[in-house]
């Protein structure tokens, strides 16, 4: 009887969502669930066996050079600013901020123990009023190494400024390390990516 109710629930949910969502908790057989976990390996029972890596499961990592990473960083910064902002500050950004970002990236990537090929740059800058431009990831350790941000500062009687800075994993991403600033105008700048 329970099996019958499960099948009906799965069919109804599948029909209602046009097949885009199938609840796994209802489709999974309880006996299959027990087999998926290795209870004799000494691991926590909540850890599925499929999480353990074998040589066949390792995905090859895309190798990048420092030039490719800095080019990707520039692309992400221009995407972050959007056409309305980048149109006005692109020259100053390219002349002042971008060389500083490149220097910081070289310092971060070459001072670390892992080769540059194990690093990548995120492709999801924050829109609206978010600060994130991009993050540098260590693909081997699967963790963030640095976060590059841009903050909007409104200084009374001066106007609006863009403050480019970064955070490092070494201090738990708490301290601001300045890269540079660009003056916008006395008027409020548009949202990011507009």
Backbone as a printed PyTorch tensor [residue, N CA C, xyz], in Angstrom:
tensor([[[  0.8220,  -1.1960,   0.0000],
         [  0.0000,   0.0000,   0.0000],
         [  0.8680,   1.2620,   0.0000]],

        [[  1.9560,   1.2660,   0.7760],
         [  2.8330,   2.4200,   0.8220],
         [  3.4870,   2.6630,  -0.5390]],

        [[  3.8960,   1.5920,  -1.1890],
         [  4.5190,   1.6870,  -2.5050],
         [  3.5430,   2.3000,  -3.5100]],

        [[  2.3230,   1.9200,  -3.4280],
         [  1.2870,   2.4070,  -4.3250],
         [  1.0940,   3.9100,  -4.1580]],

        [[  1.0730,   4.3800,  -2.9030],
         [  0.9090,   5.8090,  -2.6220],
         [  2.1180,   6.6080,  -3.1320]],

        [[  3.3100,   6.0460,  -2.9870],
         [  4.5180,   6.7000,  -3.4750],
         [  4.4620,   6.9000,  -4.9780]],

        [[  4.0750,   5.8470,  -5.6790],
         [  4.0110,   5.9300,  -7.1400],
         [  3.0040,   6.9790,  -7.5900]],

        [[  1.8800,   7.0500,  -6.9340],
         [  0.8700,   8.0510,  -7.2820],
         [  1.4070,   9.4550,  -7.0160]],

        [[  2.0800,   9.6370,  -5.8690],
         [  2.6360,  10.9460,  -5.5320],
         [  3.6820,  11.3760,  -6.5630]],

        [[  4.5390,  10.4620,  -6.9870],
         [  5.5630,  10.7740,  -7.9760],
         [  4.9190,  11.1650,  -9.3080]],

        [[  3.9220,  10.4120,  -9.7360],
         [  3.2390,  10.7000, -10.9940],
         [  2.5390,  12.0510, -10.9330]],

        [[  1.8500,  12.3480,  -9.8310],
         [  1.1500,  13.6240,  -9.7080],
         [  2.1160,  14.8110,  -9.6990]],

        [[  3.1920,  14.7040,  -8.9780],
         [  4.1680,  15.7940,  -8.9150],
         [  4.8310,  15.9710, -10.2680]],

        [[  5.1230,  14.8680, -10.9380],
         [  5.7460,  14.9470, -12.2590],
         [  4.8100,  15.6060, -13.2610]],

        [[  3.5460,  15.2650, -13.2240],
         [  2.5720,  15.8640, -14.1310],
         [  2.3890,  17.3430, -13.8170]],

        [[  2.2920,  17.6920, -12.5240],
         [  2.0650,  19.0900, -12.1410],
         [  3.2440,  19.9820, -12.5110]],

        [[  4.4470,  19.4640, -12.4690],
         [  5.6250,  20.2760, -12.7860],
         [  6.1070,  20.0440, -14.2120]],

        [[  5.3050,  19.3880, -15.0120],
         [  5.6280,  19.0840, -16.4060],
         [  6.9220,  18.2900, -16.5350]],

        [[  7.2070,  17.4510, -15.5610],
         [  8.3730,  16.5920, -15.6270],
         [  9.6770,  17.2690, -15.2910]],

        [[  9.6530,  18.5280, -14.8900],
         [ 10.8930,  19.2410, -14.5990],
         [ 11.4360,  18.8950, -13.2170]],

        [[ 10.5950,  18.3980, -12.3470],
         [ 11.0500,  18.0370, -11.0080],
         [ 10.4740,  16.6800, -10.6420]],

        [[ 11.3460,  15.7630, -10.3000],
         [ 10.9220,  14.4590,  -9.8200],
         [ 11.5130,  14.3010,  -8.4350]],

        [[ 10.6770,  14.1850,  -7.4130],
         [ 11.1920,  14.1020,  -6.0470],
         [ 11.9870,  12.8140,  -5.8450]],

        [[ 13.2650,  12.9580,  -5.5070],
         [ 14.1200,  11.7880,  -5.3360],
         [ 13.7850,  11.0270,  -4.0730]],

        [[ 13.3140,  11.7340,  -3.0610],
         [ 12.9940,  11.0420,  -1.8160],
         [ 11.8190,  10.0990,  -1.9890]],

        [[ 10.9530,  10.3910,  -2.9380],
         [  9.8180,   9.5150,  -3.1690],
         [ 10.1390,   8.4010,  -4.1530]],

        [[ 11.0810,   8.6540,  -5.0590],
         [ 11.3900,   7.6390,  -6.0610],
         [ 12.4130,   6.6380,  -5.5700]],

        [[ 13.2200,   7.0050,  -4.5980],
         [ 14.2670,   6.1130,  -4.1230],
         [ 13.6700,   4.9520,  -3.3370]],

        [[ 14.1800,   3.7870,  -3.6310],
         [ 13.7710,   2.5960,  -2.9220],
         [ 14.5240,   2.5520,  -1.5950]],

        [[ 13.8500,   2.2640,  -0.4770],
         [ 14.5490,   2.2530,   0.8140],
         [ 15.7100,   1.2710,   0.8490]],

        [[ 15.5960,   0.1580,   0.1330],
         [ 16.6800,  -0.8240,   0.1150],
         [ 17.8900,  -0.2800,  -0.6490]],

        [[ 17.6450,   0.4690,  -1.7340],
         [ 18.7310,   1.0850,  -2.4790],
         [ 19.4640,   2.0990,  -1.6110]],

        [[ 18.7060,   2.8380,  -0.8080],
         [ 19.2920,   3.8580,   0.0670],
         [ 20.2830,   3.2290,   1.0290]],

        [[ 19.9660,   2.0800,   1.5650],
         [ 20.8740,   1.4130,   2.5030],
         [ 22.1330,   0.9460,   1.8050]],

        [[ 22.0240,   0.5050,   0.5470],
         [ 23.1770,   0.0050,  -0.1840],
         [ 24.1270,   1.1270,  -0.5950]],

        [[ 23.6350,   2.3430,  -0.7170],
         [ 24.4670,   3.4550,  -1.1650],
         [ 25.4720,   3.9010,  -0.1140]],

        [[ 25.2710,   3.5360,   1.1110],
         [ 26.1570,   3.9600,   2.1780],
         [ 26.9940,   2.7850,   2.6470]],

        [[ 28.2610,   3.0510,   2.8560],
         [ 29.1720,   2.0090,   3.2910],
         [ 29.2890,   2.0750,   4.8060]],

        [[ 28.6690,   1.1310,   5.4980],
         [ 28.6810,   1.1720,   6.9600],
         [ 29.9090,   0.4940,   7.5380]],

        [[ 30.6340,  -0.3080,   6.7760],
         [ 31.7750,  -1.0270,   7.3110],
         [ 33.1010,  -0.3370,   7.0790]],

        [[ 33.1280,   0.8520,   6.5240],
         [ 34.4000,   1.4900,   6.1940],
         [ 34.9360,   2.3820,   7.3080]],

        [[ 34.1780,   2.5760,   8.3740],
         [ 34.6150,   3.4450,   9.4450],
         [ 34.2850,   4.8990,   9.1950]],

        [[ 33.6510,   5.2180,   8.0740],
         [ 33.2440,   6.5870,   7.7900],
         [ 31.9500,   6.8930,   8.5000]],

        [[ 31.6630,   8.1640,   8.6290],
         [ 30.3850,   8.5830,   9.1720],
         [ 29.2830,   8.0470,   8.2770]],

        [[ 28.2020,   7.5570,   8.8490],
         [ 27.1620,   6.9300,   8.0460],
         [ 26.4560,   7.9220,   7.1340]],

        [[ 26.5920,   9.1920,   7.3770],
         [ 25.9610,  10.1810,   6.5130],
         [ 26.8020,  10.4730,   5.2690]],

        [[ 28.0100,   9.9000,   5.1870],
         [ 28.8790,  10.1380,   4.0490],
         [ 28.6500,   9.0670,   2.9910]],

        [[ 28.1490,   9.4450,   1.8310],
         [ 27.9420,   8.4460,   0.7970],
         [ 29.2680,   7.9510,   0.2290]],

        [[ 29.2940,   6.7060,  -0.2080],
         [ 30.4970,   6.1110,  -0.7600],
         [ 30.9030,   6.8290,  -2.0400]],

        [[ 29.9420,   7.3470,  -2.7950],
         [ 30.2490,   7.9870,  -4.0710],
         [ 31.0700,   9.2570,  -3.9150]],

        [[ 31.1600,   9.8010,  -2.6980],
         [ 31.9480,  11.0100,  -2.4750],
         [ 33.4410,  10.6950,  -2.5230]],

        [[ 33.8160,   9.4820,  -2.1540],
         [ 35.2170,   9.1040,  -2.1600],
         [ 35.7290,   9.0720,  -3.5950]],

        [[ 36.9090,   9.6570,  -3.8100],
         [ 37.4390,   9.7310,  -5.1640],
         [ 38.2840,   8.5200,  -5.4790]],

        [[ 38.1260,   8.0500,  -6.6690],
         [ 38.9950,   7.0200,  -7.2140],
         [ 39.6810,   7.6290,  -8.4170]],

        [[ 40.7720,   7.0620,  -8.8890],
         [ 41.4590,   7.6580, -10.0350],
         [ 40.5620,   7.8420, -11.2630]],

        [[ 39.5530,   7.0050, -11.4290],
         [ 38.6690,   7.1330, -12.5770],
         [ 37.7310,   8.3210, -12.4220]],

        [[ 37.4160,   8.7340, -11.1700],
         [ 36.4640,   9.8020, -10.9240],
         [ 37.0740,  11.1940, -11.0070]],

        [[ 38.3930,  11.3040, -11.0140],
         [ 39.0410,  12.6030, -10.9990],
         [ 38.8500,  13.2770, -12.3550]],

        [[ 38.3000,  14.4900, -12.3190],
         [ 38.0600,  15.2560, -13.5390],
         [ 39.3120,  16.0550, -13.8470]],

        [[ 39.7840,  16.0330, -15.1020],
         [ 40.9780,  16.8170, -15.4160],
         [ 40.7210,  18.3080, -15.2140]],

        [[ 41.6960,  18.9990, -14.6580],
         [ 41.5640,  20.4200, -14.3560],
         [ 42.0960,  21.2190, -15.5420]],

        [[ 41.3300,  22.2380, -15.9360],
         [ 41.7460,  23.1200, -17.0310],
         [ 42.9820,  23.8960, -16.5930]],

        [[ 44.0300,  23.8370, -17.3580],
         [ 45.2630,  24.5320, -17.0160],
         [ 45.2240,  25.9520, -17.5710]],

        [[ 45.5390,  26.9270, -16.7280],
         [ 45.5620,  28.3300, -17.1250],
         [ 46.9470,  28.9040, -16.8940]],

        [[ 47.3180,  29.8540, -17.7180],
         [ 48.5400,  30.6110, -17.4770],
         [ 48.1470,  31.8920, -16.7480]],

        [[ 49.1180,  32.6160, -16.2370],
         [ 48.8360,  33.8570, -15.5230],
         [ 48.2110,  34.8750, -16.4710]],

        [[ 48.6250,  34.8810, -17.7440],
         [ 48.0440,  35.8120, -18.7190],
         [ 46.5750,  35.5120, -18.9680]],

        [[ 46.2310,  34.2330, -19.0450],
         [ 44.8310,  33.8520, -19.2500],
         [ 43.9840,  34.2310, -18.0370]],

        [[ 44.5410,  34.0520, -16.8440],
         [ 43.8020,  34.4070, -15.6300],
         [ 43.5870,  35.9180, -15.5400]],

        [[ 44.5910,  36.7100, -15.8880],
         [ 44.4120,  38.1650, -15.8210],
         [ 43.4380,  38.6450, -16.8970]],

        [[ 43.4500,  38.0170, -18.0560],
         [ 42.4850,  38.3720, -19.1030],
         [ 41.0650,  38.0330, -18.6450]],

        [[ 40.9230,  36.8910, -18.0000],
         [ 39.6130,  36.4950, -17.4760],
         [ 39.1660,  37.4510, -16.3750]],

        [[ 40.1090,  37.9130, -15.5480],
         [ 39.7930,  38.8770, -14.4920],
         [ 39.3160,  40.1980, -15.0900]],

        [[ 39.9710,  40.6520, -16.1670],
         [ 39.5630,  41.8930, -16.8240],
         [ 38.1540,  41.7570, -17.3890]],

        [[ 37.8700,  40.6300, -18.0350],
         [ 36.5300,  40.3930, -18.5840],
         [ 35.4700,  40.4430, -17.4880]],

        [[ 35.7440,  39.7980, -16.3510],
         [ 34.7760,  39.7700, -15.2600],
         [ 34.5650,  41.1680, -14.6800]],

        [[ 35.6290,  41.9640, -14.6030],
         [ 35.4990,  43.3280, -14.0820],
         [ 34.6510,  44.1820, -15.0230]],

        [[ 34.8550,  44.0470, -16.3280],
         [ 34.0620,  44.8250, -17.2870],
         [ 32.6080,  44.3620, -17.3060]],

        [[ 32.3830,  43.0710, -17.1230],
         [ 31.0080,  42.5680, -17.0120],
         [ 30.3600,  43.1410, -15.7610]],

        [[ 31.1050,  43.1610, -14.6740],
         [ 30.5990,  43.6930, -13.4030],
         [ 30.1590,  45.1490, -13.5470]],

        [[ 30.9800,  45.9580, -14.1790],
         [ 30.6530,  47.3800, -14.3030],
         [ 29.4810,  47.6160, -15.2460]],

        [[ 29.3230,  46.7800, -16.2280],
         [ 28.2300,  46.9700, -17.1750],
         [ 28.5530,  48.0900, -18.1540]],

        [[ 27.7980,  48.1950, -19.2240],
         [ 28.1210,  49.1890, -20.2580],
         [ 27.9800,  50.6390, -19.8040]],

        [[ 27.0340,  50.9300, -18.9200],
         [ 26.8150,  52.3260, -18.5080],
         [ 27.9780,  52.8610, -17.6800]],

        [[ 28.5200,  52.0360, -16.7980],
         [ 29.6350,  52.4890, -15.9590],
         [ 30.9550,  52.3590, -16.7100]],

        [[ 31.1690,  51.2130, -17.3710],
         [ 32.4520,  50.9970, -18.0340],
         [ 32.6950,  52.0010, -19.1580]],

        [[ 31.6390,  52.4700, -19.7810],
         [ 31.7900,  53.4710, -20.8410],
         [ 32.4990,  54.7230, -20.3120]],

        [[ 32.2030,  55.1090, -19.0740],
         [ 32.7780,  56.3450, -18.5170],
         [ 34.1150,  56.1500, -17.8260]],

        [[ 34.3620,  54.9660, -17.2510],
         [ 35.5870,  54.8110, -16.4560],
         [ 36.5490,  53.7660, -17.0180]],

        [[ 36.2870,  53.2250, -18.1900],
         [ 37.1090,  52.1440, -18.7250],
         [ 38.5660,  52.5550, -18.9120]],

        [[ 38.8150,  53.7640, -19.3970],
         [ 40.1970,  54.2010, -19.6200],
         [ 40.9770,  54.2560, -18.3120]],

        [[ 40.3870,  54.8550, -17.2900],
         [ 41.0580,  54.9460, -15.9930],
         [ 41.1940,  53.5700, -15.3520]],

        [[ 40.1690,  52.7280, -15.5280],
         [ 40.2330,  51.3600, -15.0040],
         [ 41.3790,  50.5950, -15.6480]],

        [[ 41.5090,  50.6990, -16.9700],
         [ 42.5610,  49.9810, -17.6910],
         [ 43.9470,  50.5210, -17.3470]],

        [[ 44.0480,  51.8190, -17.1200],
         [ 45.3520,  52.4250, -16.8590],
         [ 45.8080,  52.2730, -15.4060]],

        [[ 44.8730,  52.3180, -14.4450],
         [ 45.2610,  52.3510, -13.0360],
         [ 44.9000,  51.0530, -12.2960]],

        [[ 43.6560,  50.6780, -12.3540],
         [ 43.1680,  49.5600, -11.5250],
         [ 43.6270,  48.2150, -12.0600]],

        [[ 43.4940,  47.9720, -13.3560],
         [ 43.8290,  46.6690, -13.9270],
         [ 45.2870,  46.2730, -13.7000]],

        [[ 46.2730,  47.1610, -13.9010],
         [ 47.6560,  46.7700, -13.5910],
         [ 47.8470,  46.3990, -12.1150]],

        [[ 47.1400,  47.1040, -11.2260],
         [ 47.2320,  46.7550,  -9.8040],
         [ 46.6050,  45.3870,  -9.5230]],

        [[ 45.4910,  45.0930, -10.1770],
         [ 44.8610,  43.7710, -10.0090],
         [ 45.8180,  42.6880, -10.5040]],

        [[ 46.4720,  42.9270, -11.6380],
         [ 47.4230,  41.9550, -12.1820],
         [ 48.5880,  41.7250, -11.2260]],

        [[ 49.1210,  42.8060, -10.6350],
         [ 50.2280,  42.6670,  -9.6720],
         [ 49.7920,  41.8440,  -8.4650]],

        [[ 48.5980,  42.1350,  -7.9540],
         [ 48.0890,  41.4050,  -6.7880],
         [ 47.8870,  39.9270,  -7.1310]],

        [[ 47.3320,  39.6650,  -8.3150],
         [ 47.1160,  38.2810,  -8.7130],
         [ 48.4350,  37.5260,  -8.8390]],

        [[ 49.4400,  38.1560,  -9.4340],
         [ 50.7480,  37.5110,  -9.5480],
         [ 51.3310,  37.2210,  -8.1810]],

        [[ 51.1920,  38.1650,  -7.2550],
         [ 51.6960,  37.9620,  -5.8980],
         [ 50.9860,  36.7930,  -5.2290]],

        [[ 49.6670,  36.7520,  -5.3560],
         [ 48.8860,  35.6780,  -4.7280],
         [ 49.2110,  34.3330,  -5.3580]],

        [[ 49.2520,  34.2760,  -6.6800],
         [ 49.4070,  33.0040,  -7.3660],
         [ 50.8270,  32.4620,  -7.3110]],

        [[ 51.8300,  33.3220,  -7.3140],
         [ 53.1970,  32.8260,  -7.3080],
         [ 53.7640,  32.6410,  -5.9110]],

        [[ 53.1750,  33.2580,  -4.9030],
         [ 53.6540,  33.0620,  -3.5440],
         [ 53.0980,  31.7910,  -2.9220]],

        [[ 52.0700,  31.2270,  -3.5190],
         [ 51.4650,  30.0210,  -2.9700],
         [ 52.2490,  28.7930,  -3.4280]],

        [[ 51.9940,  27.6640,  -2.7690],
         [ 52.7280,  26.4430,  -3.0590],
         [ 52.2400,  25.7420,  -4.3200]],

        [[ 50.9530,  25.8440,  -4.6290],
         [ 50.3930,  25.1540,  -5.7830],
         [ 50.7450,  25.8980,  -7.0690]],

        [[ 50.9720,  25.1670,  -8.1560],
         [ 51.2370,  25.8590,  -9.4280],
         [ 50.0120,  26.6140,  -9.9160]],

        [[ 50.2420,  27.5740, -10.8070],
         [ 49.1660,  28.4300, -11.3010],
         [ 48.0780,  27.6150, -11.9980]],

        [[ 48.4230,  26.4790, -12.5290],
         [ 47.4470,  25.6930, -13.2900],
         [ 46.2880,  25.2080, -12.4410]],

        [[ 46.4100,  25.2420, -11.1410],
         [ 45.3290,  24.7720, -10.2710],
         [ 44.4070,  25.9010,  -9.8200]],

        [[ 44.5010,  27.0700, -10.4220],
         [ 43.6660,  28.1950, -10.0390],
         [ 42.6930,  28.5490, -11.1570]],

        [[ 41.5660,  29.1070, -10.7660],
         [ 40.5770,  29.5760, -11.7270],
         [ 39.8930,  30.8020, -11.1370]],

        [[ 39.1820,  31.5180, -11.9940],
         [ 38.4670,  32.7220, -11.5830],
         [ 36.9820,  32.4770, -11.7630]],

        [[ 36.2000,  32.8730, -10.7490],
         [ 34.7490,  32.6840, -10.8190],
         [ 34.1590,  33.5710, -11.9050]],

        [[ 33.0140,  33.1640, -12.4180],
         [ 32.3740,  33.8940, -13.5090],
         [ 31.0010,  34.4090, -13.1080]],

        [[ 30.8640,  34.8570, -11.8840],
         [ 29.5550,  35.3220, -11.4180],
         [ 29.6760,  36.6070, -10.6000]],

        [[ 29.9640,  37.7420, -11.2610],
         [ 30.0240,  38.9910, -10.5050],
         [ 28.6450,  39.3510,  -9.9560]],

        [[ 28.6410,  39.9990,  -8.8030],
         [ 27.3750,  40.3930,  -8.1720],
         [ 26.7920,  41.5850,  -8.9160]],

        [[ 25.4890,  41.5450,  -9.1340],
         [ 24.8400,  42.6730,  -9.8000],
         [ 24.1740,  43.5630,  -8.7580]],

        [[ 23.4650,  44.5910,  -9.2070],
         [ 22.7850,  45.4930,  -8.2800],
         [ 23.7790,  46.3130,  -7.4940]],

        [[ 23.7830,  46.1180,  -6.1650],
         [ 24.6980,  46.8490,  -5.2900],
         [ 25.7400,  45.9330,  -4.6540]],

        [[ 25.8310,  44.6870,  -5.0760],
         [ 26.8060,  43.7430,  -4.5330],
         [ 28.2260,  44.1520,  -4.8660]],

        [[ 29.1880,  43.7260,  -4.0500],
         [ 30.5810,  44.1320,  -4.2200],
         [ 31.4160,  43.1600,  -5.0560]],

        [[ 31.0690,  41.8960,  -5.1300],
         [ 31.9270,  40.8780,  -5.7220],
         [ 32.1700,  41.1130,  -7.2230]],

        [[ 33.4540,  41.1540,  -7.5910],
         [ 33.8400,  41.1740,  -9.0000],
         [ 34.1360,  39.7390,  -9.4270]],

        [[ 35.0930,  39.1060,  -8.7310],
         [ 35.4150,  37.7070,  -8.9860],
         [ 36.1640,  37.1530,  -7.7850]],

        [[ 36.2350,  35.8440,  -7.7170],
         [ 36.9910,  35.1420,  -6.6890],
         [ 38.0470,  34.2910,  -7.3720]],

        [[ 39.1770,  34.1210,  -6.7320],
         [ 40.1920,  33.1970,  -7.2220],
         [ 40.0350,  31.9060,  -6.4240]],

        [[ 39.8830,  30.8010,  -7.1450],
         [ 39.6850,  29.4980,  -6.5200],
         [ 40.9090,  28.6190,  -6.7080]],

        [[ 41.2420,  27.8660,  -5.6830],
         [ 42.2310,  26.8010,  -5.7900],
         [ 41.4350,  25.5420,  -6.1080]],

        [[ 41.5260,  25.0730,  -7.3470],
         [ 40.7180,  23.9370,  -7.7810],
         [ 41.1410,  22.6380,  -7.1120]],

        [[ 42.4190,  22.5320,  -6.7910],
         [ 42.9080,  21.2990,  -6.1630],
         [ 42.3690,  21.1740,  -4.7420]],

        [[ 42.4250,  22.2600,  -3.9800],
         [ 41.9370,  22.2450,  -2.5990],
         [ 40.4420,  22.5540,  -2.5210]],

        [[ 39.8510,  22.9850,  -3.6190],
         [ 38.4440,  23.3530,  -3.7160],
         [ 38.0580,  24.4000,  -2.6680]],

        [[ 38.8150,  25.5180,  -2.6800],
         [ 38.5240,  26.6040,  -1.7520],
         [ 38.8910,  27.9430,  -2.3830]],

        [[ 38.2950,  28.9980,  -1.8450],
         [ 38.5910,  30.3510,  -2.3140],
         [ 39.9220,  30.7920,  -1.7310]],

        [[ 40.7220,  31.4560,  -2.5420],
         [ 42.0130,  31.9650,  -2.1000],
         [ 41.9290,  33.4770,  -1.8790]],

        [[ 41.2210,  34.1630,  -2.7780],
         [ 41.0900,  35.6180,  -2.6910],
         [ 39.7540,  36.0510,  -3.2840]],

        [[ 39.2450,  37.1700,  -2.7730],
         [ 38.0050,  37.7530,  -3.2740],
         [ 38.3040,  39.1820,  -3.7040]],

        [[ 37.9650,  39.5210,  -4.9280],
         [ 38.1590,  40.8700,  -5.4400],
         [ 36.8100,  41.5630,  -5.4830]],

        [[ 36.7260,  42.7430,  -4.8560],
         [ 35.4730,  43.4790,  -4.7270],
         [ 35.6360,  44.9260,  -5.1770]],

        [[ 34.5050,  45.5500,  -5.4530],
         [ 34.4640,  46.9880,  -5.6830],
         [ 33.3000,  47.5400,  -4.8620]],

        [[ 33.5990,  48.5620,  -4.0680],
         [ 32.5930,  49.1460,  -3.1850],
         [ 32.2910,  50.5580,  -3.6580]],

        [[ 31.0460,  50.9660,  -3.4850],
         [ 30.6380,  52.3380,  -3.8070],
         [ 30.7780,  53.1670,  -2.5380]],

        [[ 31.5570,  54.2070,  -2.6200],
         [ 31.7090,  55.1120,  -1.4770],
         [ 31.0950,  56.4590,  -1.8360]],

        [[ 30.2520,  56.9660,  -0.9490],
         [ 29.7030,  58.3120,  -1.1290],
         [ 30.3200,  59.1990,  -0.0690]],

        [[ 31.1870,  60.0700,  -0.4900],
         [ 31.8610,  60.9770,   0.4250],
         [ 31.1580,  62.3290,   0.3580]],

        [[ 30.7010,  62.8260,   1.4850],
         [ 30.0210,  64.1270,   1.4820],
         [ 30.9160,  65.2090,   0.8940]],

        [[ 30.3260,  66.0270,   0.0780],
         [ 30.9700,  67.1540,  -0.6110],
         [ 31.9760,  66.7290,  -1.6860]],

        [[ 32.2660,  65.4490,  -1.8180],
         [ 33.1980,  64.9860,  -2.8500],
         [ 32.4830,  64.2630,  -3.9700]],

        [[ 31.4790,  63.4790,  -3.6430],
         [ 30.7730,  62.7040,  -4.6500],
         [ 30.9610,  61.2070,  -4.4430]],

        [[ 30.7390,  60.4530,  -5.5050],
         [ 30.7810,  58.9900,  -5.4460],
         [ 32.1000,  58.4680,  -6.0040]],

        [[ 32.6420,  57.4770,  -5.3200],
         [ 33.8950,  56.8360,  -5.7030],
         [ 33.6800,  55.3350,  -5.7780]],

        [[ 34.4490,  54.6710,  -6.6350],
         [ 34.4950,  53.2100,  -6.6770],
         [ 35.7940,  52.7870,  -6.0160]],

        [[ 35.6880,  52.0260,  -4.9360],
         [ 36.8450,  51.5640,  -4.1820],
         [ 37.0910,  50.0920,  -4.5270]],

        [[ 38.1720,  49.8210,  -5.2550],
         [ 38.5460,  48.4580,  -5.6160],
         [ 39.4650,  47.9050,  -4.5260]],

        [[ 39.1490,  46.7200,  -4.0360],
         [ 39.9330,  46.1000,  -2.9750],
         [ 39.8180,  44.5830,  -3.0760]],

        [[ 40.5980,  43.8830,  -2.2530],
         [ 40.5240,  42.4280,  -2.2300],
         [ 40.6580,  41.9320,  -0.8030]],

        [[ 40.2580,  40.6760,  -0.6030],
         [ 40.3390,  40.0020,   0.6860],
         [ 41.1000,  38.6950,   0.4850]],

        [[ 41.8260,  38.2640,   1.5070],
         [ 42.5980,  37.0310,   1.4250],
         [ 42.0810,  35.9780,   2.4000]],

        [[ 42.2840,  34.7420,   2.0360],
         [ 41.8760,  33.6270,   2.8860],
         [ 42.7030,  33.6000,   4.1750]],

        [[ 43.9250,  34.0910,   4.1320],
         [ 44.8280,  34.0410,   5.2860],
         [ 44.2290,  34.7020,   6.5250]],

        [[ 43.4360,  35.7750,   6.3510],
         [ 42.8120,  36.4360,   7.4930],
         [ 41.2980,  36.2340,   7.4920]],

        [[ 40.8710,  35.1440,   6.8840],
         [ 39.4480,  34.7770,   6.8360],
         [ 38.6090,  35.8290,   6.1030]],

        [[ 39.1970,  36.4610,   5.0900],
         [ 38.5310,  37.4260,   4.2140],
         [ 37.9720,  38.6330,   4.9680]],

        [[ 38.5960,  39.0270,   6.0780],
         [ 38.0770,  40.1380,   6.8760],
         [ 38.7490,  41.4700,   6.5550]],

        [[ 40.0540,  41.4800,   6.2910],
         [ 40.7840,  42.7230,   6.0790],
         [ 40.6640,  43.1810,   4.6290]],

        [[ 40.5210,  44.4990,   4.4310],
         [ 40.4800,  45.0910,   3.1010],
         [ 41.9010,  45.4580,   2.6730]],

        [[ 42.3010,  45.0060,   1.4990],
         [ 43.5720,  45.3940,   0.9060],
         [ 43.2330,  46.2480,  -0.3170]],

        [[ 43.6120,  47.5140,  -0.2700],
         [ 43.2310,  48.4470,  -1.3340],
         [ 43.9860,  48.1830,  -2.6290]],

        [[ 43.2600,  48.3430,  -3.7330],
         [ 43.8390,  48.2610,  -5.0730],
         [ 43.8740,  49.6570,  -5.6840]],

        [[ 42.7960,  50.4060,  -5.5140],
         [ 42.7370,  51.7530,  -6.0550],
         [ 41.3170,  52.2810,  -6.0520]],

        [[ 41.1630,  53.5490,  -6.4060],
         [ 39.8500,  54.1880,  -6.4380],
         [ 39.6740,  54.9440,  -7.7410]],

        [[ 38.4140,  55.0360,  -8.1590],
         [ 38.0570,  55.8130,  -9.3450],
         [ 36.8880,  56.7140,  -8.9710]],

        [[ 37.0270,  57.9870,  -9.3210],
         [ 35.9580,  58.9510,  -9.0500],
         [ 34.8620,  58.7890, -10.0850]],

        [[ 33.6020,  58.7990,  -9.6350],
         [ 32.4720,  58.6930, -10.5540],
         [ 31.9160,  60.0860, -10.8780]],

        [[ 31.2170,  60.6740,  -9.9060],
         [ 30.5360,  61.9460, -10.1390],
         [ 29.8370,  62.3030,  -8.8310]],

        [[ 29.2330,  63.4660,  -8.7860],
         [ 28.4150,  63.8290,  -7.6240],
         [ 27.0620,  63.1260,  -7.6770]],

        [[ 26.6320,  62.7500,  -8.8810],
         [ 25.3830,  62.0090,  -9.0320],
         [ 25.5950,  60.5340,  -8.7030]],

        [[ 24.5310,  59.8940,  -8.2520],
         [ 24.6130,  58.4760,  -7.8920],
         [ 24.8500,  57.6190,  -9.1350]],

        [[ 25.8220,  56.6930,  -9.0680],
         [ 26.0730,  55.8240, -10.2270],
         [ 24.9580,  54.7910, -10.3900]],

        [[ 24.7860,  54.2690, -11.6120],
         [ 23.7640,  53.2290, -11.8020],
         [ 24.1760,  51.9270, -11.1180]],

        [[ 23.2430,  51.0020, -11.0370],
         [ 23.5430,  49.6950, -10.4460],
         [ 24.5700,  48.9630, -11.3070]],

        [[ 25.2600,  48.0050, -10.6850],
         [ 26.2280,  47.2050, -11.4140],
         [ 25.5190,  46.3930, -12.4900]],

        [[ 26.2170,  46.1500, -13.5700],
         [ 25.7910,  45.3060, -14.6880],
         [ 24.5860,  45.8820, -15.4350]],

        [[ 24.3860,  47.2270, -15.3650],
         [ 23.2810,  47.8220, -16.1310],
         [ 23.8290,  48.5720, -17.3340]]])
